[in-house]
């Protein structure tokens, strides 16, 4: 098992107009002989709906989020992995 040697992460979040926002997340993970670079951009149409597209270690990622309120939301994403497709549906509760 490879151990992580370092993680660098950054997020940019901007208010566009009314309830619309734009966010971009960038992560770099150094795991020795291999490194992983992730980037994900999200557009928030309003306080309830967001869609995003990005790359997870050069694999395409598409996601959608539905916010019930400030504490609860659903997220669904699709990753076009080299060998297979990955579908994920999650419910998040944060306090």
The first five atom37 places (N, CA, C, CB, O) and aatype in JSON, in Angstrom:
{
  "aatype": [20, 20, 20, 20, 20, 20, 20, 20, 20, 20, 20, 20, 20, 20, 20, 20, 20, 20, 20, 20, 20, 20, 20, 20, 20, 20, 20, 20, 20, 20, 20, 20, 20, 20, 20, 20, 20, 20, 20, 20, 20, 20, 20, 20, 20, 20, 20, 20, 20, 20, 20, 20, 20, 20, 20, 20, 20, 20, 20, 20, 20, 20, 20, 20, 20, 20, 20, 20, 20, 20, 20, 20, 20, 20, 20, 20, 20, 20, 20, 20, 20, 20, 20, 20, 20, 20, 20, 20, 20, 20, 20, 20, 20, 20, 20],
  "atom_mask": [
    [1, 1, 1, 1, 1],
    [1, 1, 1, 1, 1],
    [1, 1, 1, 1, 1],
    [1, 1, 1, 1, 1],
    [1, 1, 1, 1, 1],
    [1, 1, 1, 1, 1],
    [1, 1, 1, 1, 1],
    [1, 1, 1, 1, 1],
    [1, 1, 1, 1, 1],
    [1, 1, 1, 1, 1],
    [1, 1, 1, 1, 1],
    [1, 1, 1, 1, 1],
    [1, 1, 1, 1, 1],
    [1, 1, 1, 1, 1],
    [1, 1, 1, 1, 1],
    [1, 1, 1, 1, 1],
    [1, 1, 1, 1, 1],
    [1, 1, 1, 1, 1],
    [1, 1, 1, 1, 1],
    [1, 1, 1, 1, 1],
    [1, 1, 1, 1, 1],
    [1, 1, 1, 1, 1],
    [1, 1, 1, 1, 1],
    [1, 1, 1, 1, 1],
    [1, 1, 1, 1, 1],
    [1, 1, 1, 1, 1],
    [1, 1, 1, 1, 1],
    [1, 1, 1, 1, 1],
    [1, 1, 1, 1, 1],
    [1, 1, 1, 1, 1],
    [1, 1, 1, 1, 1],
    [1, 1, 1, 1, 1],
    [1, 1, 1, 1, 1],
    [1, 1, 1, 1, 1],
    [1, 1, 1, 1, 1],
    [1, 1, 1, 1, 1],
    [1, 1, 1, 1, 1],
    [1, 1, 1, 1, 1],
    [1, 1, 1, 1, 1],
    [1, 1, 1, 1, 1],
    [1, 1, 1, 1, 1],
    [1, 1, 1, 1, 1],
    [1, 1, 1, 1, 1],
    [1, 1, 1, 1, 1],
    [1, 1, 1, 1, 1],
    [1, 1, 1, 1, 1],
    [1, 1, 1, 1, 1],
    [1, 1, 1, 1, 1],
    [1, 1, 1, 1, 1],
    [1, 1, 1, 1, 1],
    [1, 1, 1, 1, 1],
    [1, 1, 1, 1, 1],
    [1, 1, 1, 1, 1],
    [1, 1, 1, 1, 1],
    [1, 1, 1, 1, 1],
    [1, 1, 1, 1, 1],
    [1, 1, 1, 1, 1],
    [1, 1, 1, 1, 1],
    [1, 1, 1, 1, 1],
    [1, 1, 1, 1, 1],
    [1, 1, 1, 1, 1],
    [1, 1, 1, 1, 1],
    [1, 1, 1, 1, 1],
    [1, 1, 1, 1, 1],
    [1, 1, 1, 1, 1],
    [1, 1, 1, 1, 1],
    [1, 1, 1, 1, 1],
    [1, 1, 1, 1, 1],
    [1, 1, 1, 1, 1],
    [1, 1, 1, 1, 1],
    [1, 1, 1, 1, 1],
    [1, 1, 1, 1, 1],
    [1, 1, 1, 1, 1],
    [1, 1, 1, 1, 1],
    [1, 1, 1, 1, 1],
    [1, 1, 1, 1, 1],
    [1, 1, 1, 1, 1],
    [1, 1, 1, 1, 1],
    [1, 1, 1, 1, 1],
    [1, 1, 1, 1, 1],
    [1, 1, 1, 1, 1],
    [1, 1, 1, 1, 1],
    [1, 1, 1, 1, 1],
    [1, 1, 1, 1, 1],
    [1, 1, 1, 1, 1],
    [1, 1, 1, 1, 1],
    [1, 1, 1, 1, 1],
    [1, 1, 1, 1, 1],
    [1, 1, 1, 1, 1],
    [1, 1, 1, 1, 1],
    [1, 1, 1, 1, 1],
    [1, 1, 1, 1, 1],
    [1, 1, 1, 1, 1],
    [1, 1, 1, 1, 1],
    [1, 1, 1, 1, 1]
  ],
  "atom_positions": [
    [[0.85, -1.18, 0.0], [0.0, 0.0, 0.0], [0.89, 1.24, 0.0], [-0.96, 0.0, 1.22], [1.8, 1.37, 0.81]],
    [[0.6, 2.14, -0.93], [1.36, 3.38, -1.01], [0.87, 4.37, 0.02], [1.27, 3.98, -2.42], [-0.33, 4.46, 0.29]],
    [[1.78, 5.1, 0.59], [1.41, 6.12, 1.56], [1.48, 7.49, 0.91], [2.31, 6.05, 2.8], [2.35, 7.75, 0.07]],
    [[0.58, 8.34, 1.3], [0.54, 9.69, 0.77], [1.75, 10.48, 1.25], [-0.76, 10.39, 1.18], [2.11, 10.43, 2.43]],
    [[2.37, 11.21, 0.34], [3.5, 12.06, 0.71], [3.1, 13.52, 0.83], [4.62, 11.93, -0.31], [3.78, 14.31, 1.47]],
    [[1.99, 13.87, 0.21], [1.55, 15.25, 0.31], [0.25, 15.5, -0.43], [2.6, 16.17, -0.22], [-0.04, 14.87, -1.44]],
    [[-0.52, 16.43, 0.11], [-1.79, 16.81, -0.5], [-1.83, 18.33, -0.59], [-3.0, 16.26, 0.32], [-1.51, 19.04, 0.37]],
    [[-2.24, 18.82, -1.75], [-2.42, 20.25, -1.94], [-3.83, 20.44, -2.49], [-1.34, 20.86, -2.91], [-4.2, 19.8, -3.48]],
    [[-4.62, 21.29, -1.86], [-6.01, 21.47, -2.25], [-6.36, 22.95, -2.22], [-6.94, 20.66, -1.32], [-5.9, 23.7, -1.36]],
    [[-7.18, 23.36, -3.18], [-7.59, 24.76, -3.24], [-9.02, 24.84, -3.77], [-6.63, 25.59, -4.12], [-9.46, 23.99, -4.54]],
    [[-9.74, 25.88, -3.35], [-11.11, 26.1, -3.81], [-11.32, 27.58, -4.09], [-12.14, 25.58, -2.78], [-10.94, 28.43, -3.29]],
    [[-11.92, 27.86, -5.22], [-12.32, 29.22, -5.57], [-13.84, 29.23, -5.64], [-11.68, 29.68, -6.94], [-14.45, 28.37, -6.28]],
    [[-14.46, 30.21, -4.99], [-15.91, 30.3, -4.91], [-16.3, 31.74, -5.21], [-16.46, 29.83, -3.5], [-15.82, 32.66, -4.55]],
    [[-17.17, 31.95, -6.21], [-17.53, 33.31, -6.58], [-19.05, 33.46, -6.7], [-16.86, 33.69, -7.91], [-19.73, 32.59, -7.24]],
    [[-19.55, 34.58, -6.2], [-20.95, 34.94, -6.36], [-21.08, 35.62, -7.73], [-21.46, 35.89, -5.2], [-20.36, 36.58, -8.01]],
    [[-21.98, 35.12, -8.57], [-22.15, 35.69, -9.9], [-23.26, 36.73, -9.93], [-22.45, 34.59, -10.91], [-23.02, 37.89, -10.26]],
    [[-24.46, 36.33, -9.57], [-25.61, 37.23, -9.5], [-26.74, 36.5, -8.79], [-26.05, 37.71, -10.93], [-26.79, 35.27, -8.8]],
    [[-27.65, 37.24, -8.19], [-28.79, 36.69, -7.46], [-28.34, 35.49, -6.62], [-29.91, 36.27, -8.45], [-27.51, 35.64, -5.72]],
    [[-28.89, 34.3, -6.89], [-28.52, 33.09, -6.15], [-27.56, 32.2, -6.93], [-29.77, 32.29, -5.79], [-27.41, 31.02, -6.6]],
    [[-26.9, 32.73, -7.95], [-26.0, 31.94, -8.79], [-24.55, 32.09, -8.33], [-26.13, 32.35, -10.26], [-24.09, 33.18, -8.01]],
    [[-23.84, 30.95, -8.31], [-22.45, 30.92, -7.88], [-21.64, 30.01, -8.81], [-22.34, 30.43, -6.41], [-22.19, 29.19, -9.53]],
    [[-20.33, 30.19, -8.76], [-19.4, 29.34, -9.48], [-18.32, 28.9, -8.5], [-18.79, 30.07, -10.73], [-17.81, 29.72, -7.73]],
    [[-17.97, 27.62, -8.53], [-16.9, 27.11, -7.66], [-16.01, 26.18, -8.47], [-17.5, 26.38, -6.42], [-16.48, 25.45, -9.34]],
    [[-14.73, 26.22, -8.17], [-13.79, 25.28, -8.78], [-12.9, 24.73, -7.67], [-12.95, 25.96, -9.91], [-12.33, 25.48, -6.88]],
    [[-12.78, 23.41, -7.64], [-11.93, 22.72, -6.67], [-10.77, 22.07, -7.41], [-12.75, 21.64, -5.86], [-10.96, 21.44, -8.45]],
    [[-9.57, 22.23, -6.88], [-8.37, 21.64, -7.46], [-7.62, 20.9, -6.36], [-7.46, 22.73, -8.13], [-7.36, 21.46, -5.29]],
    [[-7.29, 19.64, -6.62], [-6.57, 18.81, -5.64], [-5.39, 18.13, -6.31], [-7.51, 17.76, -5.0], [-5.48, 17.68, -7.46]],
    [[-4.29, 18.07, -5.59], [-3.11, 17.33, -6.06], [-2.67, 16.42, -4.92], [-1.95, 18.31, -6.5], [-2.45, 16.87, -3.79]],
    [[-2.54, 15.14, -5.22], [-2.14, 14.15, -4.22], [-0.87, 13.47, -4.7], [-3.27, 13.11, -3.97], [-0.86, 12.84, -5.76]],
    [[0.19, 13.58, -3.93], [1.46, 12.94, -4.26], [1.54, 11.63, -3.48], [2.68, 13.87, -3.93], [1.57, 11.63, -2.25]],
    [[1.56, 10.52, -4.21], [1.62, 9.21, -3.58], [2.89, 8.46, -4.02], [0.36, 8.38, -3.93], [2.86, 7.26, -4.28]],
    [[3.98, 9.18, -4.08], [5.25, 8.55, -4.45], [5.43, 8.47, -5.94], [5.33, 7.17, -3.86], [5.57, 9.5, -6.6]],
    [[5.44, 7.26, -6.49], [5.67, 7.06, -7.91], [4.51, 7.56, -8.78], [5.91, 5.61, -8.19], [4.69, 7.78, -9.98]],
    [[3.37, 7.72, -8.19], [2.19, 8.15, -8.93], [1.61, 9.37, -8.24], [1.14, 7.01, -9.01], [1.61, 9.45, -7.01]],
    [[1.11, 10.31, -9.02], [0.44, 11.47, -8.44], [-0.93, 11.59, -9.09], [1.28, 12.77, -8.64], [-1.14, 11.17, -10.23]],
    [[-1.86, 12.17, -8.36], [-3.24, 12.3, -8.81], [-3.6, 13.78, -8.82], [-4.21, 11.48, -7.91], [-3.39, 14.48, -7.83]],
    [[-4.15, 14.23, -9.94], [-4.59, 15.62, -10.08], [-6.09, 15.61, -10.38], [-3.79, 16.36, -11.22], [-6.53, 14.96, -11.33]],
    [[-6.86, 16.33, -9.58], [-8.32, 16.41, -9.75], [-8.74, 17.86, -9.89], [-9.05, 15.74, -8.55], [-8.19, 18.74, -9.22]],
    [[-9.7, 18.11, -10.75], [-10.29, 19.44, -10.87], [-11.78, 19.27, -11.12], [-9.6, 20.27, -12.02], [-12.19, 18.42, -11.92]],
    [[-12.59, 20.08, -10.45], [-14.04, 20.0, -10.6], [-14.61, 21.41, -10.54], [-14.68, 19.09, -9.5], [-14.38, 22.14, -9.57]],
    [[-15.36, 21.8, -11.58], [-16.02, 23.1, -11.62], [-17.51, 22.9, -11.45], [-15.72, 23.85, -12.95], [-18.1, 22.03, -12.11]],
    [[-18.13, 23.68, -10.58], [-19.57, 23.6, -10.32], [-20.23, 24.95, -10.57], [-19.84, 23.13, -8.88], [-19.7, 26.0, -10.19]],
    [[-21.38, 24.9, -11.22], [-22.2, 26.09, -11.39], [-23.47, 25.89, -10.56], [-22.54, 26.34, -12.91], [-24.19, 24.9, -10.73]],
    [[-23.74, 26.83, -9.67], [-24.91, 26.79, -8.8], [-25.97, 27.71, -9.41], [-24.55, 27.24, -7.32], [-25.84, 28.93, -9.39]],
    [[-27.04, 27.09, -9.97], [-28.1, 27.86, -10.59], [-28.87, 28.69, -9.58], [-29.05, 26.93, -11.32], [-29.28, 29.82, -9.86]],
    [[-29.05, 28.13, -8.4], [-29.74, 28.8, -7.31], [-29.31, 28.09, -6.02], [-31.31, 28.78, -7.49], [-28.36, 27.32, -6.03]],
    [[-30.01, 28.35, -4.92], [-29.58, 27.73, -3.66], [-29.96, 26.26, -3.55], [-30.19, 28.48, -2.51], [-29.66, 25.62, -2.54]],
    [[-30.62, 25.7, -4.58], [-31.03, 24.3, -4.53], [-30.35, 23.39, -5.56], [-32.5, 24.22, -4.71], [-30.23, 22.19, -5.32]],
    [[-29.91, 23.92, -6.7], [-29.43, 23.08, -7.8], [-28.05, 23.51, -8.29], [-30.43, 23.11, -8.96], [-27.79, 24.7, -8.53]],
    [[-27.16, 22.52, -8.44], [-25.83, 22.76, -8.99], [-25.45, 21.61, -9.91], [-24.78, 22.94, -7.86], [-25.85, 20.47, -9.69]],
    [[-24.67, 21.93, -10.94], [-24.12, 20.91, -11.83], [-22.63, 21.17, -11.98], [-24.83, 20.91, -13.23], [-22.18, 22.31, -11.89]],
    [[-21.88, 20.09, -12.21], [-20.44, 20.24, -12.32], [-19.84, 19.28, -13.32], [-19.8, 20.05, -10.99], [-20.42, 18.25, -13.66]],
    [[-18.64, 19.64, -13.78], [-17.88, 18.79, -14.68], [-16.41, 18.94, -14.31], [-18.13, 19.15, -16.18], [-15.97, 20.0, -13.89]],
    [[-15.67, 17.85, -14.48], [-14.27, 17.93, -14.14], [-13.52, 16.67, -14.51], [-14.1, 18.2, -12.69], [-13.97, 15.86, -15.32]],
    [[-12.36, 16.53, -13.89], [-11.48, 15.41, -14.16], [-10.96, 14.86, -12.85], [-10.32, 15.83, -15.09], [-10.53, 15.61, -11.97]],
    [[-11.0, 13.54, -12.73], [-10.46, 12.85, -11.56], [-9.35, 11.94, -12.06], [-11.57, 12.03, -10.78], [-9.62, 10.86, -12.58]],
    [[-8.1, 12.37, -11.91], [-6.95, 11.62, -12.4], [-7.12, 11.29, -13.89], [-6.76, 10.32, -11.58], [-6.91, 10.16, -14.31]],
    [[-7.5, 12.3, -14.67], [-7.72, 12.27, -16.12], [-8.96, 11.49, -16.55], [-6.52, 11.67, -16.79], [-9.11, 11.21, -17.74]],
    [[-9.85, 11.14, -15.63], [-11.13, 10.52, -15.97], [-12.23, 11.57, -15.85], [-11.42, 9.29, -15.04], [-12.27, 12.34, -14.89]],
    [[-13.13, 11.6, -16.83], [-14.22, 12.56, -16.85], [-15.17, 12.33, -15.67], [-14.99, 12.45, -18.17], [-15.53, 11.2, -15.36]],
    [[-15.57, 13.43, -15.02], [-16.54, 13.4, -13.92], [-17.63, 14.41, -14.21], [-15.85, 13.69, -12.53], [-17.35, 15.56, -14.54]],
    [[-18.89, 13.97, -14.09], [-20.05, 14.86, -14.23], [-20.89, 14.66, -12.97], [-20.88, 14.55, -15.55], [-21.15, 13.53, -12.56]],
    [[-21.32, 15.78, -12.36], [-22.1, 15.64, -11.13], [-23.23, 16.64, -11.06], [-21.2, 15.8, -9.92], [-23.22, 17.68, -11.72]],
    [[-24.2, 16.3, -10.25], [-25.31, 17.18, -9.96], [-25.58, 17.16, -8.46], [-26.57, 16.77, -10.75], [-25.37, 16.15, -7.79]],
    [[-26.04, 18.29, -7.95], [-26.36, 18.38, -6.52], [-27.74, 19.02, -6.37], [-25.28, 19.2, -5.75], [-28.1, 19.95, -7.1]],
    [[-28.49, 18.51, -5.39], [-29.77, 19.11, -5.03], [-29.74, 19.38, -3.52], [-30.97, 18.18, -5.42], [-29.63, 18.45, -2.72]],
    [[-29.84, 20.65, -3.15], [-29.77, 21.06, -1.75], [-31.18, 21.23, -1.2], [-28.97, 22.38, -1.6], [-31.97, 22.03, -1.7]],
    [[-31.49, 20.46, -0.19], [-32.79, 20.57, 0.48], [-32.8, 21.83, 1.33], [-33.08, 19.3, 1.35], [-33.75, 22.61, 1.3]],
    [[-31.72, 22.01, 2.08], [-31.52, 23.21, 2.9], [-30.01, 23.31, 3.19], [-32.37, 23.17, 4.24], [-29.22, 22.63, 2.54]],
    [[-29.62, 24.12, 4.15], [-28.19, 24.29, 4.47], [-27.55, 23.04, 5.07], [-28.02, 25.45, 5.42], [-26.33, 22.93, 5.07]],
    [[-28.34, 22.12, 5.58], [-27.8, 20.95, 6.27], [-27.88, 19.65, 5.48], [-28.51, 20.77, 7.56], [-27.13, 18.71, 5.76]],
    [[-28.78, 19.57, 4.49], [-28.99, 18.3, 3.79], [-28.98, 18.49, 2.28], [-30.32, 17.68, 4.22], [-29.54, 19.45, 1.76]],
    [[-28.32, 17.56, 1.59], [-28.36, 17.59, 0.13], [-28.06, 16.23, -0.47], [-27.38, 18.62, -0.41], [-27.47, 15.35, 0.17]],
    [[-28.48, 16.07, -1.73], [-28.19, 14.87, -2.51], [-27.14, 15.22, -3.55], [-29.48, 14.32, -3.2], [-27.09, 16.34, -4.05]],
    [[-26.3, 14.26, -3.87], [-25.34, 14.42, -4.95], [-25.33, 13.14, -5.79], [-23.92, 14.75, -4.39], [-25.37, 12.03, -5.26]],
    [[-25.26, 13.32, -7.09], [-25.17, 12.2, -8.02], [-24.02, 12.5, -8.96], [-26.51, 11.97, -8.8], [-23.89, 13.62, -9.45]],
    [[-23.18, 11.5, -9.22], [-22.12, 11.74, -10.18], [-21.82, 10.51, -11.01], [-20.87, 12.19, -9.46], [-22.14, 9.37, -10.66]],
    [[-21.2, 10.8, -12.13], [-20.79, 9.79, -13.1], [-19.31, 9.99, -13.39], [-21.65, 9.88, -14.42], [-18.87, 11.11, -13.64]],
    [[-18.54, 8.9, -13.35], [-17.12, 8.95, -13.68], [-16.86, 7.97, -14.81], [-16.24, 8.62, -12.44], [-17.19, 6.79, -14.72]],
    [[-16.26, 8.48, -15.88], [-15.89, 7.65, -17.03], [-14.48, 7.14, -16.8], [-15.99, 8.46, -18.38], [-13.51, 7.69, -17.33]],
    [[-14.36, 6.09, -16.0], [-13.07, 5.48, -15.69], [-12.54, 4.77, -16.93], [-13.19, 4.49, -14.48], [-13.31, 4.42, -17.82]],
    [[-11.23, 4.55, -16.98], [-10.61, 3.89, -18.13], [-11.21, 2.52, -18.41], [-9.12, 3.77, -17.91], [-11.39, 2.15, -19.58]],
    [[-11.51, 1.75, -17.38], [-11.95, 0.37, -17.55], [-13.45, 0.16, -17.35], [-11.22, -0.49, -16.61], [-13.98, -0.87, -17.76]],
    [[-14.13, 1.1, -16.73], [-15.55, 0.93, -16.43], [-16.17, 2.29, -16.09], [-15.76, -0.07, -15.26], [-15.45, 3.26, -15.86]],
    [[-17.49, 2.35, -16.05], [-18.21, 3.55, -15.66], [-18.61, 3.44, -14.2], [-19.46, 3.77, -16.56], [-18.99, 2.37, -13.73]],
    [[-18.52, 4.55, -13.48], [-18.87, 4.58, -12.07], [-20.03, 5.55, -11.87], [-17.64, 4.98, -11.19], [-19.96, 6.7, -12.3]],
    [[-21.09, 5.08, -11.22], [-22.25, 5.9, -10.88], [-22.35, 5.95, -9.36], [-23.58, 5.32, -11.52], [-22.18, 4.94, -8.67]],
    [[-22.62, 7.14, -8.84], [-22.68, 7.31, -7.4], [-23.85, 8.23, -7.04], [-21.34, 7.88, -6.85], [-24.05, 9.26, -7.67]],
    [[-24.61, 7.84, -6.03], [-25.69, 8.65, -5.49], [-25.49, 8.72, -3.99], [-27.1, 8.05, -5.86], [-25.36, 7.69, -3.33]],
    [[-25.48, 9.95, -3.44], [-25.21, 10.11, -2.01], [-26.21, 11.09, -1.39], [-23.76, 10.6, -1.77], [-26.7, 12.01, -2.05]],
    [[-26.47, 10.88, -0.12], [-27.22, 11.82, 0.69], [-26.26, 12.32, 1.75], [-28.5, 11.16, 1.33], [-25.6, 11.53, 2.43]],
    [[-26.17, 13.65, 1.9], [-25.21, 14.25, 2.83], [-25.97, 15.03, 3.89], [-24.2, 15.16, 2.08], [-26.87, 15.81, 3.59]],
    [[-25.58, 14.81, 5.15], [-26.11, 15.58, 6.27], [-24.91, 16.21, 6.96], [-26.96, 14.7, 7.26], [-24.01, 15.5, 7.42]],
    [[-24.91, 17.53, 7.03], [-23.8, 18.23, 7.69], [-24.35, 19.2, 8.72], [-22.92, 18.99, 6.65], [-25.34, 19.9, 8.49]],
    [[-23.68, 19.21, 9.86], [-24.16, 20.02, 10.98], [-23.08, 20.94, 11.48], [-24.66, 19.14, 12.12], [-23.3, 21.71, 12.42]]
  ]
}
